[in-house]
């Protein structure tokens, strides 16, 4: 209605979840004044970070500039770090001191990768979890002549206010990529025979977020590639020549490539919005359990297990639909459908596509090892980058999911 003030909607974070929410809000742009907050002026294409480290992909190629997308979607952009949220006064407070009032708040800031929780990481550890760390690993590999490689995920901890799987490692897909891509790279460089690749997991089961039909083919490929696995290993320290675990054991190590613990941003707990471990508790519409105008999507949400871009995108769709219903703009409902959908690059022309909802008692659980899976990953990454954070068209995703769903159930 002409003359009616627009509702102020703030999105904190411009990753998978935040950008998806922004794009899904397009039909309702006449109703909202949207502001997106991020600490960078670019969005990071995280699935392509292993290629930065191990396939010489330029780091600039995984940066998606944010400001042009804000102009295109009629949203304001504030570059800064959130210092606090006042849910009663309904405002977001930035490190600059600027305050952003809101009628609706969507928290999509992702998880903090806590490298400093691992003793010795800064001196001896490497990772593929952000662009800075991916570049560090890339530089290290230029002079790596072979040796004992150890890769795995440190243990993360999650709260208990909502009912969600209590995973010790919220996403081990990057470990799968590291172990296979390093194997491929070392063979290409003639260094594999003088190297070992050892994988550890804090869980008693590697890839605990899928079922046996998806897990066993990966285990078979690990055996074929000479990659060893140790489970129930909680990392405590990295030194110059070994990694140490909480049970007193250790592994010789010349190169440690680690997924650090995930933790929630400090401002969540400090603002009184977190559960007992700082993650945001929501209902299945992604609405905060205590505040009707605050929604959380992506890794920051306590329901987001495992921590995957695919889950984040689904949660963004759910939240936007819920907000539209609350404002009387639509009667559409989108179901929260947590599942694992990821493609692990193996180097060369190979990849493994994993599709499973076994973690939630579902009916499909599969791993597909194929050069076509690698082509699909490359196509997805290019689509995401060159469309500035847009997912492939929904109809294409739906067709693929229907095909995989059918195939997964018949395995």
TINU-566135 format. One record per atom (N, C-alpha, C): x, y negated, z; residue in one letter. Coordinates in steps of 0.1 Angstrom, whole numbers, padded with zeros to 4 digits, always signed. Each point is the difference from the previous one (the first is absolute). Layout:
N
XYZA;...
END
This chain:
411
+0009+0012+0000X;-0009-0012+0000X;+0009-0012+0000X;-0003-0010-0009X;+0008-0012-0001X;+0000-0008+0013X;+0012-0004+0004X;+0001-0008+0012X;+0003+0008+0013X;-0002+0014-0001X;+0003+0008+0011X;+0015+0002+0001X;+0006-0002+0012X;+0015+0001+0002X;+0004+0015-0003X;+0011+0001-0007X;+0006+0013-0002X;+0005+0007+0012X;-0002+0013+0002X;+0005+0007+0011X;+0015+0001-0002X;+0008-0002+0011X;+0014+0001-0001X;+0005+0014+0003X;+0007+0006-0010X;+0005+0014+0002X;+0015+0000-0002X;+0007+0005+0010X;+0014+0000+0000X;+0005+0015-0001X;+0009+0002-0010X;+0006+0014-0001X;+0015-0002+0004X;+0004+0008+0010X;+0014+0000+0005X;+0007+0012-0007X;+0009-0003-0009X;+0007+0011-0007X;-0004+0001-0014X;+0010+0001-0009X;-0002+0001-0015X;+0006+0012-0006X;-0001+0011+0007X;+0004+0013-0005X;-0011+0007-0007X;+0001+0013-0001X;-0011+0008-0006X;-0014-0004+0005X;-0001+0000+0013X;-0014-0002+0006X;-0004-0015-0002X;+0009-0009+0003X;-0004-0014-0001X;-0004-0004-0014X;+0008+0003-0010X;-0003-0003-0014X;-0012+0007-0005X;-0002+0012+0004X;-0012+0007-0004X;-0013-0007+0006X;+0001-0004+0012X;-0011-0007+0006X;-0003-0014-0007X;+0011-0007-0004X;-0002-0012-0007X;-0007+0002-0013X;+0005+0010-0008X;-0006+0002-0013X;-0015+0005+0001X;-0003+0008+0011X;-0013+0005+0002X;-0010-0011+0004X;+0005-0011+0005X;-0008-0012+0004X;-0004-0009-0011X;+0006+0003-0012X;-0003-0009-0012X;-0015-0002-0002X;-0009+0010+0001X;-0014-0002-0003X;-0006-0010+0010X;+0006-0002+0012X;-0006-0008+0010X;+0008-0013+0003X;+0008-0004-0010X;+0008-0012+0001X;-0008-0012+0002X;-0012+0000-0004X;-0009-0012+0002X;-0004-0002+0014X;+0002+0011+0008X;-0004+0000+0014X;+0011-0002+0010X;+0012+0002-0004X;+0011+0000+0010X;+0011-0010-0005X;+0006-0006+0010X;+0013-0007-0002X;+0011+0009+0006X;+0008+0005-0010X;+0009+0011+0004X;+0015-0005+0001X;+0006+0004+0011X;+0014-0004+0002X;+0008+0013+0002X;+0011+0002-0007X;+0009+0012+0002X;+0012-0005+0007X;+0005+0008+0010X;+0012-0003+0007X;+0010+0011-0002X;+0012-0003-0003X;+0011+0010+0000X;+0013-0007+0003X;+0009+0008+0006X;+0013-0006+0003X;+0009-0002-0012X;-0003+0006-0011X;+0008-0002-0012X;-0009-0006-0011X;+0006-0005-0010X;-0008-0005-0012X;-0001+0010-0011X;+0003+0013+0004X;-0002+0011-0009X;-0006+0012+0007X;-0007+0008-0007X;-0005+0013+0005X;+0010+0010-0004X;+0003+0010+0008X;+0010+0010-0002X;-0007+0013-0006X;+0005+0005-0011X;-0005+0012-0006X;+0008+0012+0007X;-0005+0004+0011X;+0008+0010+0008X;+0002+0013-0006X;-0009+0006-0008X;+0002+0013-0006X;+0012+0000-0009X;+0004-0011-0005X;+0012+0000-0009X;+0013-0003+0007X;+0000-0001+0013X;+0013-0003+0007X;+0010+0011-0001X;-0004+0013+0000X;+0011+0010-0002X;+0007-0001-0014X;-0007-0005-0010X;+0006-0003-0013X;+0011-0011+0001X;-0003-0010+0009X;+0010-0010+0002X;+0013+0006+0006X;-0002+0009+0009X;+0012+0006+0007X;+0007+0010-0009X;-0007+0008-0006X;+0006+0012-0007X;-0001+0001-0015X;-0007-0010-0006X;-0001+0000-0015X;+0003-0013-0005X;+0007-0009+0008X;+0005-0013-0005X;-0011-0009-0005X;-0012+0001+0005X;-0011-0009-0004X;+0003-0014+0006X;-0001-0011-0007X;+0003-0013+0006X;-0010-0003+0011X;+0005-0006+0011X;-0009-0003+0011X;-0011-0010-0004X;+0003-0009-0009X;-0010-0010-0005X;-0012+0007-0006X;+0003+0012-0005X;-0011+0007-0007X;-0010+0006+0010X;+0002-0001+0013X;-0010+0005+0009X;-0006-0012+0008X;+0003-0012-0005X;-0006-0012+0006X;-0011-0005-0008X;-0012-0002+0005X;-0011-0005-0007X;-0003-0014+0006X;+0002-0011-0008X;-0002-0013+0006X;-0015-0002+0004X;-0002-0005+0012X;-0013-0002+0006X;-0007-0013-0005X;+0006-0011+0000X;-0007-0013-0003X;-0008+0001-0013X;+0006+0005-0012X;-0009+0000-0012X;-0013+0008+0002X;+0001+0011+0008X;-0013+0007+0002X;-0010-0007+0009X;+0005-0008+0009X;-0009-0008+0008X;-0007-0010-0009X;+0007-0007-0009X;-0006-0009-0009X;-0011+0007-0009X;+0004+0011-0005X;-0009+0008-0009X;-0013+0004+0007X;+0001+0003+0013X;-0011+0005+0007X;-0006-0010+0010X;+0003-0013-0003X;-0005-0011+0008X;+0001+0001+0015X;+0012+0004+0004X;+0003+0001+0014X;+0012-0009+0004X;+0001-0004+0012X;+0011-0008+0005X;+0011+0010+0005X;+0012-0004+0000X;+0011+0008+0005X;+0008-0007+0011X;+0002+0006+0011X;+0009-0005+0010X;+0011+0009+0003X;+0013-0004-0003X;+0011+0008+0003X;+0005-0003+0014X;+0000+0011+0008X;+0004-0002+0014X;-0002+0013+0007X;+0004+0000+0012X;-0001+0012+0009X;-0011-0003+0011X;-0009+0009+0002X;-0010-0002+0010X;+0006+0001+0014X;-0002-0010+0008X;+0005+0000+0013X;-0011+0005+0010X;-0012-0003-0003X;-0011+0004+0009X;-0014-0001-0007X;-0009+0007+0006X;-0014-0001-0005X;-0008-0003+0013X;-0009-0010-0001X;-0009-0003+0011X;-0014+0005-0005X;-0004+0012+0004X;-0013+0005-0005X;-0012-0007+0005X;+0001-0007+0011X;-0012-0007+0006X;-0001-0014-0007X;+0011-0007-0003X;+0000-0012-0007X;-0001+0002-0015X;+0002+0013-0004X;+0000+0004-0014X;+0010-0008-0009X;+0013+0001+0004X;+0010-0006-0008X;+0013+0008+0000X;+0008-0001-0011X;+0013+0007-0001X;+0010-0011+0001X;+0010+0003+0009X;+0011-0010+0002X;+0013+0004-0006X;+0006-0008-0008X;+0012+0004-0007X;+0012-0005+0007X;+0012+0005-0004X;+0013-0004+0006X;+0002-0015-0002X;-0005-0006-0010X;+0001-0014-0002X;-0008-0009+0010X;-0009+0007+0007X;-0009-0007+0009X;-0014-0003-0007X;-0001+0003-0013X;-0012-0003-0007X;-0011+0010+0005X;-0012-0004+0001X;-0011+0008+0004X;-0010+0002-0012X;-0004+0012-0002X;-0009+0003-0011X;-0013+0005+0006X;-0011-0008+0000X;-0013+0005+0006X;-0006+0010-0010X;-0008+0009+0006X;-0006+0010-0009X;-0014+0003+0006X;-0009+0004-0010X;-0013+0007+0004X;+0002+0015-0001X;+0008+0004-0009X;+0004+0014-0001X;+0015+0001-0002X;+0006+0010+0007X;+0014+0003-0001X;+0002+0014-0004X;+0009+0002-0010X;+0004+0013-0005X;+0015+0002+0003X;+0003+0009+0009X;+0014+0003+0004X;+0005+0011-0009X;+0010-0004-0008X;+0006+0009-0010X;+0015-0001+0000X;+0006-0002+0012X;+0014-0004+0001X;+0009+0012+0000X;-0005+0012+0000X;+0008+0012-0001X;+0007+0003+0013X;+0009+0010+0000X;+0007+0004+0012X;+0014-0006-0001X;+0006-0002+0012X;+0014-0004+0001X;+0009+0013+0000X;+0010+0000-0008X;+0010+0011+0000X;+0011-0004+0010X;+0000+0008+0011X;+0008-0004+0011X;+0014+0007+0000X;+0008-0005-0009X;+0014+0005-0002X;+0008-0001+0013X;-0002-0010+0008X;+0008-0002+0012X;-0004+0010+0011X;-0011+0007-0002X;-0003+0011+0010X;+0009+0012-0001X;+0008+0000-0011X;+0009+0012-0002X;+0014-0005+0003X;+0006+0005+0011X;+0014-0004+0003X;+0010+0003-0011X;+0007-0009-0004X;+0010+0002-0011X;-0005-0003-0014X;-0013-0002-0001X;-0005-0002-0014X;+0007-0011-0007X;+0001-0012+0006X;+0005-0011-0007X;+0014+0002-0005X;+0008+0008+0007X;+0014+0003-0004X;+0001+0011-0010X;-0008+0010+0002X;+0002+0013-0008X;-0012+0005-0007X;-0012-0006+0001X;-0012+0005-0006X;-0004-0008-0012X;-0008+0007-0009X;-0005-0006-0012X;-0015+0004-0002X;-0007-0007-0008X;-0014+0003-0002X;-0005-0005-0013X;-0012+0004-0004X;-0007-0005-0012X;-0013-0007+0003X;-0001-0005+0012X;-0013-0005+0005X;-0003-0014-0003X;+0010-0008-0004X;-0003-0014-0004X;+0011-0004-0010X;-0001-0011-0006X;+0009-0004-0011X;+0014-0002+0005X;+0001-0006+0012X;+0014-0002+0005X;+0007+0013+0003X;-0007+0009+0006X;+0006+0013+0003X;+0003+0008-0013X;-0009+0000-0009X;+0002+0007-0013X;+0012-0005-0007X;+0002-0013+0000X;+0012-0006-0006X;+0013+0005+0007X;-0001+0000+0014X;+0012+0005+0007X;+0004+0014-0003X;-0010+0009-0002X;+0002+0014-0004X;+0006+0000-0014X;-0005-0008-0009X;+0004+0000-0013X;+0015-0003-0001X;+0004-0010+0008X;+0015-0004+0001X;+0008+0011+0006X;-0005+0007+0010X;+0007+0011+0006X;+0002+0011-0010X;-0010+0003-0008X;+0002+0011-0009X;+0010-0002-0011X;+0003-0012-0002X;+0010-0003-0011X;+0014+0006+0004X;+0003+0001+0013X;+0013+0005+0005X;-0002+0014+0006X;-0011+0006+0000X;-0002+0012+0007X;+0005+0012-0009X;+0010+0007+0005X;+0007+0010-0008X;-0005+0014+0004X;-0011+0001+0007X;-0005+0013+0004X;+0003+0003+0015X;-0008+0009+0006X;+0001+0003+0014X;-0013+0005+0006X;-0001-0001+0013X;-0012+0005+0006X;-0010-0011+0001X;-0011+0002-0007X;-0011-0010+0000X;-0011+0006+0009X;-0005-0009+0009X;-0011+0003+0009X;-0011-0010-0002X;-0012+0005-0002X;-0012-0009-0002X;-0012+0005+0008X;-0008-0009+0005X;-0012+0004+0008X;-0006-0012+0006X;-0011+0002+0007X;-0008-0011+0006X;+0002+0001+0015X;+0002-0012+0006X;+0000-0001+0014X;-0015+0001+0005X;-0002+0003+0012X;-0013+0002+0005X;-0007-0014+0003X;-0013-0001-0004X;-0008-0011+0003X;-0011+0004+0010X;-0005-0010+0007X;-0010+0002+0010X;-0013-0008-0003X;-0011+0006+0003X;-0013-0006-0003X;-0009+0000+0012X;-0009-0009+0000X;-0010-0001+0011X;-0011+0010+0000X;-0009-0001+0009X;-0010+0011+0002X;-0014-0006+0001X;-0002-0012-0004X;-0014-0006+0002X;-0009+0005-0011X;+0005+0003-0011X;-0009+0005-0011X;+0005+0014-0003X;-0009+0008-0006X;+0003+0014-0004X;+0007+0001-0013X;+0012+0002+0000X;+0008+0001-0012X;+0011+0011+0002X;+0005+0006-0010X;+0011+0010+0002X;+0012-0007+0006X;+0006+0007+0010X;+0012-0006+0007X;+0013+0006-0006X;+0003-0007-0012X;+0012+0005-0007X;+0012-0005+0006X;+0010+0008+0001X;+0014-0004+0005X;+0007-0008-0011X;-0002+0004-0013X;+0006-0008-0011X;-0012-0004-0009X;-0003-0013+0000X;-0012-0004-0007X;+0001+0001-0016X;+0012+0001-0005X;+0001+0002-0015X;+0014+0006-0003X;+0000+0012-0004X;+0013+0006-0004X;+0002+0001-0015X;-0009-0006-0008X;+0002+0000-0014X;+0013-0006-0004X;+0004-0011+0006X;+0013-0006-0004X;+0012+0010+0002X;-0001+0008+0011X;+0010+0010+0003X;+0001+0010-0012X;-0012+0004-0005X;+0000+0009-0011X;+0007-0006-0012X;-0003-0013-0003X;+0007-0006-0011X;+0015-0001+0002X;+0004-0004+0012X;+0014-0002+0003X;+0008+0014-0002X;-0005+0011+0005X;+0007+0012+0000X;+0001+0005-0015X;-0011-0001-0007X;+0001+0005-0014X;+0007-0010-0009X;-0002-0013+0002X;+0007-0009-0009X;+0015+0000+0003X;+0004+0001+0013X;+0015+0001+0003X;+0006+0013-0007X;-0008+0011+0001X;+0005+0013-0006X;+0002-0003-0015X;-0009-0006-0007X;+0001-0003-0014X;+0012-0009-0003X;+0001-0011+0008X;+0011-0009-0003X;+0013+0006+0002X;+0002+0008+0011X;+0013+0007+0003X;+0003+0010-0011X;-0010+0007-0006X;+0003+0009-0011X;+0005-0007-0012X;-0007-0012-0003X;+0004-0008-0011X;+0014-0005+0001X;+0004-0003+0012X;+0013-0006+0003X;+0011+0011+0002X;-0004+0013+0000X;+0010+0010+0003X;+0004+0001+0014X;-0008-0004+0009X;+0003+0000+0014X;-0008+0009+0009X;-0009+0007-0006X;-0009+0008+0008X;+0007+0012+0007X;+0009+0006-0007X;+0007+0012+0006X;+0008-0004+0013X;+0004-0012+0001X;+0007-0004+0012X;-0009-0008+0010X;-0013+0002-0002X;-0009-0007+0008X;-0011+0010+0006X;-0005-0004+0011X;-0012+0007+0006X;-0011-0010+0002X;-0012+0005-0001X;-0012-0009+0003X;-0008+0007+0011X;-0001-0006+0012X;-0007+0006+0011X;-0012-0010+0003X;-0012+0006+0003X;-0012-0008+0003X;-0004+0004+0014X;-0005-0010+0007X;-0005+0003+0013X;-0014-0007+0001X;-0008+0006+0009X;-0014-0006+0003X;-0002+0000+0015X;-0006-0011+0005X;-0004+0001+0014X;-0011+0009+0004X;-0008+0003-0011X;-0011+0010+0002X;+0005+0014-0001X;-0008+0009+0005X;+0003+0014-0001X;-0003+0005-0015X;-0007-0008-0008X;-0003+0003-0013X;+0004-0012-0009X;+0009+0003-0010X;+0003-0011-0010X;-0012-0002-0009X;-0003-0013-0003X;-0012-0003-0007X;-0013+0005+0008X;-0001-0005+0012X;-0011+0004+0009X;-0013-0006-0004X;+0000-0009-0010X;-0013-0007-0004X;-0007+0008-0011X;+0006+0011-0005X;-0007+0008-0010X;-0001+0014+0004X;-0006+0009-0008X;-0001+0014+0003X;+0010+0008-0007X;-0001+0013+0002X;+0010+0010-0005X;+0001+0000-0016X;-0011-0002-0006X;+0000+0000-0015X;+0008-0011-0006X;+0000-0012+0007X;+0009-0011-0004X;+0014+0001+0005X;+0001+0006+0012X;+0013+0000+0007X;+0009+0011-0005X;-0005+0012-0003X;+0008+0011-0004X;+0008-0002-0013X;-0007-0006-0010X;+0008-0002-0012X;+0012-0010+0002X;-0002-0009+0009X;+0011-0009+0003X;+0012+0007+0007X;-0004+0009+0009X;+0010+0008+0007X;+0007+0009-0010X;-0007+0006-0009X;+0007+0008-0010X;+0010-0007-0009X;-0004-0013-0004X;+0009-0008-0008X;+0012-0004+0009X;-0002-0003+0013X;+0012-0003+0008X;+0009+0012+0001X;-0005+0012+0001X;+0009+0012+0000X;+0008+0001-0013X;-0007-0002-0011X;+0006+0001-0013X;+0011-0010-0002X;-0002-0012+0006X;+0010-0011-0001X;+0011+0000+0011X;-0001+0010+0008X;+0011+0001+0011X;-0002-0010+0010X;-0012-0004+0004X;-0003-0010+0010X;-0005+0007+0012X;+0007-0002+0012X;-0004+0006+0012X;-0009-0008+0008X;-0008+0006+0009X;-0010-0007+0008X;+0001+0004+0014X;-0001-0009+0009X;-0001+0002+0015X;-0012-0008+0005X;-0009+0007+0007X;-0012-0007+0006X;+0001-0002+0015X;-0009-0008+0005X;+0000-0002+0015X;+0013-0008+0004X;+0005-0009-0008X;+0012-0007+0003X;-0003-0015+0001X;+0001-0005+0012X;-0002-0015+0002X;+0013-0007+0000X;+0002-0009-0009X;+0013-0007-0002X;+0002-0010+0012X;+0012+0000+0005X;+0003-0009+0011X;+0012-0009-0004X;+0009+0005-0008X;+0012-0009-0003X;+0007+0005-0013X;+0006-0010-0007X;+0008+0002-0011X;+0014-0004+0003X;+0010+0008-0003X;+0014-0004+0002X;+0007+0000-0014X;+0013-0002+0000X;+0008+0000-0012X;+0000+0014-0007X;-0002+0011+0008X;+0002+0013-0006X;-0011+0010+0004X;-0011-0005+0006X;-0011+0010+0004X;-0012-0008+0004X;-0011+0008+0000X;-0013-0006+0006X;-0003+0009+0012X;-0006-0006+0010X;-0003+0007+0012X;-0015-0001+0003X;-0005+0011+0007X;-0014+0002+0002X;-0003+0001+0015X;-0012-0002+0004X;-0004+0000+0014X;+0002+0013+0007X;+0000+0011-0008X;+0002+0013+0006X;+0015+0004+0003X;+0009-0010-0003X;+0014+0002+0003X;+0007+0005-0012X;-0007+0004-0011X;+0007+0005-0012X;+0005-0012-0009X;+0008+0003-0010X;+0005-0010-0009X;+0002+0007-0014X;+0002-0009-0010X;+0004+0005-0013X;+0011-0009-0005X;+0010+0007-0007X;+0011-0008-0006X;-0006-0009-0011X;+0005-0012-0001X;-0007-0009-0009X;+0010-0011-0005X;+0001-0001-0014X;+0008-0010-0006X;-0009-0011-0005X;-0013+0003-0002X;-0009-0010-0005X;-0014+0003+0005X;-0005-0009+0009X;-0013+0002+0006X;-0010-0010-0007X;-0011+0006-0005X;-0010-0007-0007X;-0013+0002+0008X;-0005-0010+0007X;-0010+0002+0010X;-0013-0008-0002X;-0011+0006+0003X;-0012-0008+0002X;-0001-0003+0015X;+0000-0013+0003X;+0000-0004+0014X;-0013+0002+0007X;-0002-0002+0013X;-0013+0000+0006X;-0009-0011-0005X;-0012+0003-0001X;-0010-0011-0004X;-0005-0005+0014X;-0002-0014+0000X;-0006-0006+0012X;-0009-0011-0005X;-0009-0004+0008X;-0009-0011-0004X;+0007-0014+0003X;-0004-0010-0008X;+0006-0013+0003X;-0003-0005+0014X;+0009-0007+0006X;-0002-0003+0014X;-0012-0009+0002X;-0003-0009-0009X;-0011-0009+0002X;-0014+0007+0002X;-0001+0012-0005X;-0013+0007+0001X;-0002+0003+0015X;+0009+0006+0007X;-0001+0003+0014X;-0001-0013+0008X;+0009-0010-0003X;+0000-0012+0007X;-0013-0008-0001X;-0007+0002-0011X;-0013-0007-0002X;-0012+0008+0005X;+0003+0012+0007X;-0011+0008+0005X;-0008+0008-0010X;+0006+0003-0012X;-0007+0006-0010X;+0004+0015-0002X;+0010+0004+0007X;+0005+0014-0002X;-0005+0010+0010X;+0003+0013-0004X;-0003+0011+0009X;+0012+0002+0010X;+0001+0011+0006X;+0011+0002+0010X;+0014+0000-0007X;+0001+0001-0013X;+0013+0000-0007X;+0000-0012-0009X;-0010-0009+0000X;+0001-0012-0008X;-0007+0000-0013X;-0005+0012-0004X;-0007+0001-0013X;-0014-0005+0001X;-0006-0004-0011X;-0013-0006+0001X;-0011+0010-0001X;-0008+0001+0011X;-0011+0011+0000X;-0013-0006-0007X;-0005+0008-0010X;-0012-0004-0007X;-0010+0011-0001X;-0012-0003-0004X;-0009+0010-0004X;+0002+0004-0014X;-0008+0009-0006X;+0003+0005-0013X;-0004-0010-0011X;-0005-0012+0004X;-0002-0011-0010X;+0012-0009+0001X;+0011+0003+0007X;+0012-0007+0002X;-0002-0013+0009X;-0011+0000+0007X;-0003-0011+0009X;+0005+0002+0014X;+0007-0010+0005X;+0006+0001+0014X;-0011+0005+0010X;+0004+0008+0009X;-0009+0005+0010X;-0005-0010+0009X;+0007-0011+0001X;-0004-0011+0010X;-0005-0013-0007X;+0004-0002-0012X;-0003-0012-0007X;-0007+0002-0014X;-0012-0004-0001X;-0008+0003-0012X;+0005-0007-0013X;+0009-0011+0002X;+0004-0007-0012X;+0015+0003-0003X;+0006+0010+0006X;+0014+0004-0003X;+0000+0014-0005X;+0007+0001-0012X;+0001+0013-0006X;+0015+0003-0002X;+0004+0013+0000X;+0014+0004-0002X;+0000+0011-0010X;+0010-0002-0009X;+0002+0010-0011X;+0014+0003-0002X;+0003+0012-0005X;+0014+0004-0003X;+0007+0005+0013X;+0013-0001+0000X;+0008+0007+0010X;-0003-0005+0014X;-0004-0013+0001X;-0003-0006+0014X;-0012+0007+0006X;-0009+0006-0008X;-0012+0005+0006X;+0003+0014+0006X;-0005+0002+0013X;+0002+0012+0007X;-0006+0012-0007X;-0010-0002-0009X;-0005+0011-0007X;+0008+0005-0012X;+0009-0009-0004X;+0008+0003-0012X;+0011+0010+0003X;-0004+0013-0001X;+0009+0011+0001X;-0002+0010-0011X;+0009+0002-0008X;+0014-0005+0000X;+0001-0014-0005X;+0011-0006+0001X;+0002-0014-0004X;+0004+0000-0015X;-0010-0001-0009X;+0002+0000-0014X;-0007-0011-0007X;+0005-0004-0012X;-0006-0010-0008X;-0014+0004-0004X;-0002+0013-0003X;-0013+0005-0004X;-0011-0002+0011X;+0004+0003+0012X;-0009-0002+0011X;-0003-0015+0002X;+0011-0009-0001X;-0002-0014+0001X;-0010-0006-0010X;+0001+0005-0012X;-0009-0005-0011X;-0015+0004+0004X;-0002+0012+0004X;-0013+0005+0004X;-0006-0009+0011X;+0009-0002+0010X;-0005-0009+0011X;-0003-0014-0004X;+0007-0005-0009X;-0003-0014-0005X;-0014+0000-0007X;-0003+0010-0008X;-0013+0001-0006X;-0011+0001+0010X;+0002+0008+0011X;-0009+0002+0010X;-0003-0013+0007X;+0011-0007+0004X;-0001-0013+0008X;-0008-0011-0008X;+0004-0001-0013X;-0006-0011-0008X;-0015+0003-0002X;-0004+0013-0002X;-0014+0003-0001X;-0007-0003+0013X;+0006+0003+0011X;-0006-0002+0013X;-0002-0015+0002X;+0010-0008-0003X;-0002-0015+0002X;-0011-0005-0009X;+0000+0005-0013X;-0011-0005-0009X;-0014+0004+0005X;-0001+0011+0006X;-0013+0004+0006X;-0003-0009+0012X;+0010-0003+0008X;-0002-0008+0012X;-0005-0014-0004X;+0004-0005-0012X;-0003-0013-0004X;-0013+0000-0009X;-0006+0012-0002X;-0011+0001-0009X;+0002-0002-0014X;+0013+0003-0005X;+0003-0002-0014X;-0001+0013-0008X;-0001+0011+0007X;+0000+0013-0007X;-0005+0010+0009X;-0006+0011-0005X;-0004+0011+0008X;+0009+0012-0002X;+0011-0002-0007X;+0009+0011-0004X;+0007+0005+0013X;+0001+0013+0001X;+0008+0007+0011X;+0011+0008-0007X;+0012-0001+0006X;+0011+0008-0005X;+0005+0008+0012X;+0001+0013-0003X;+0004+0010+0011X;+0015+0000+0002X;+0004+0001+0013X;+0014+0002+0003X;+0003+0014-0003X;+0009+0002-0009X;+0003+0014-0005X;+0015+0002+0001X;+0006+0002+0012X;+0014+0002+0001X;+0005+0013-0006X;+0011-0002-0008X;+0005+0012-0007X;+0015-0004-0004X;+0007+0010-0003X;+0014-0002-0005X;+0000+0001-0015X;+0004-0011-0006X;+0003+0000-0015X;+0013-0007-0002X;+0010+0007-0004X;+0013-0006-0002X;+0007+0008-0011X;+0010-0007-0006X;+0008+0006-0011X;+0015-0002+0005X;+0007+0011+0002X;+0014-0001+0004X;+0009+0002-0012X;+0008-0011-0002X;+0010+0001-0010X;+0011+0010+0003X;+0004+0009-0009X;+0010+0009+0003X;+0013-0003-0008X;+0000-0012-0007X;+0012-0003-0008X;-0002+0006-0014X;+0007-0005-0010X;-0002+0006-0013X;-0014-0002-0005X;-0005+0011-0006X;-0013+0000-0006X;-0011+0007+0009X;+0004+0003+0013X;-0010+0008+0008X;-0005-0008+0011X;-0012+0004+0005X;-0006-0006+0012X;-0010+0010+0005X;-0005-0002+0012X;-0010+0009+0007X;-0012-0009+0004X;-0011+0003-0005X;-0012-0006+0004X;-0007+0008+0011X;-0003-0007+0011X;-0007+0007+0011X;-0013-0007+0002X;-0010+0009+0001X;-0014-0005+0002X;-0007+0009+0010X;-0004-0005+0012X;-0005+0008+0010X;-0008-0008+0010X;-0011+0006+0005X;-0007-0005+0012X;-0001+0011+0011X;+0009+0009-0001X;+0001+0011+0010X;+0001-0005+0014X;+0007-0012+0002X;+0002-0005+0013X;-0014-0003+0007X;-0010-0003-0008X;-0013-0003+0005X;-0010+0011-0002X;+0005+0012-0002X;-0009+0012-0001X;-0006+0000-0014X;+0006-0006-0010X;-0006+0000-0013X;+0002+0013-0008X;-0004-0002-0013X;-0001+0012-0009X;+0011+0000-0010X;+0008-0010-0002X;+0010+0000-0010X;+0014-0002+0006X;+0010+0007-0006X;+0014+0000+0005X;+0009+0005-0010X;+0008-0008-0007X;+0008+0005-0011X;+0013-0008-0002X;+0010+0006-0006X;+0012-0007-0004X;+0002+0004-0015X;+0003-0010-0008X;+0001+0003-0014X;+0014-0005-0005X;+0009+0009-0003X;+0014-0003-0004X;+0000+0000-0015X;+0003-0012-0006X;-0001-0001-0015X;+0006-0013-0004X;+0005+0000-0013X;+0005-0012-0006X;-0011-0010-0003X;-0012+0005-0001X;-0012-0008-0002X;-0002-0008+0013X;+0002+0006+0011X;-0001-0008+0013X;+0009-0011+0001X;+0013+0002-0006X;+0009-0011+0000X;-0005-0012-0009X;-0005+0004-0012X;-0006-0010-0009X;-0011-0008+0007X;-0008+0008+0008X;-0011-0007+0007X;+0005-0010+0010X;+0011+0004+0007X;+0006-0009+0010X;+0005-0013-0007X;+0007+0002-0011X;+0006-0011-0007X;-0011-0009-0005X;-0011+0006-0005X;-0011-0008-0005X;-0007-0008+0011X;-0002+0007+0011X;-0006-0007+0012X;+0008-0012+0004X;+0013+0002+0002X;+0009-0011+0004X;+0000-0011-0010X;+0000+0003-0013X;+0000-0011-0010X;-0013-0007+0001X;-0011+0007+0001X;-0013-0006+0000X;-0001-0010+0012X;+0004+0005+0012X;+0000-0008+0012X;+0008-0012-0001X;+0012+0001-0006X;+0009-0011+0000X;-0005-0011-0010X;-0003+0005-0012X;-0003-0010-0011X;-0014-0005+0001X;-0009+0006+0008X;-0013-0006+0003X;+0000-0008+0013X;+0012-0001+0006X;+0002-0008+0012X;-0008+0005+0012X;+0001+0013+0002X;-0006+0006+0012X;-0013+0006-0002X;-0005+0001-0012X;-0012+0007-0003X;+0002+0015-0002X;-0009+0008+0006X;+0000+0014-0002X;-0004+0003-0015X;+0003+0012-0005X;-0006+0004-0012X;-0015-0001+0000X;-0007-0001-0011X;-0015-0002+0000X;-0007+0011+0008X;-0010-0004+0006X;-0007+0010+0009X;-0005+0012-0007X;-0005-0002-0013X;-0005+0012-0007X;+0011+0010-0003X;+0013-0005-0002X;+0011+0009-0003X;+0004+0007+0012X;+0000-0007+0012X;+0003+0007+0012X;-0010+0010+0004X;-0013-0003-0003X;-0011+0009+0003X;+0001+0013-0008X;+0003-0002-0013X;+0002+0012-0009X;+0011+0009+0005X;+0012-0007+0004X;+0011+0008+0005X;-0003+0007+0013X;-0007-0007+0009X;-0003+0006+0013X;-0010+0012-0002X;-0010-0002-0009X;-0009+0011-0003X;+0007+0013-0005X;+0010-0003-0009X;+0007+0011-0006X;+0009+0007+0011X;+0007-0008+0008X;+0008+0006+0010X;-0008+0007+0011X;-0012-0006+0003X;-0008+0006+0010X;-0005+0014-0004X;-0004+0001-0013X;-0004+0013-0005X;+0012+0009+0000X;+0011-0004-0005X;+0012+0008-0001X;+0004+0005+0014X;+0000-0010+0010X;+0004+0003+0013X;-0009+0011+0007X;-0013-0001-0003X;-0009+0009+0006X;+0001+0014-0005X;+0005+0001-0013X;+0001+0013-0006X;+0013+0007+0002X;+0010-0006+0007X;+0013+0006+0002X;-0002+0011+0010X;
END
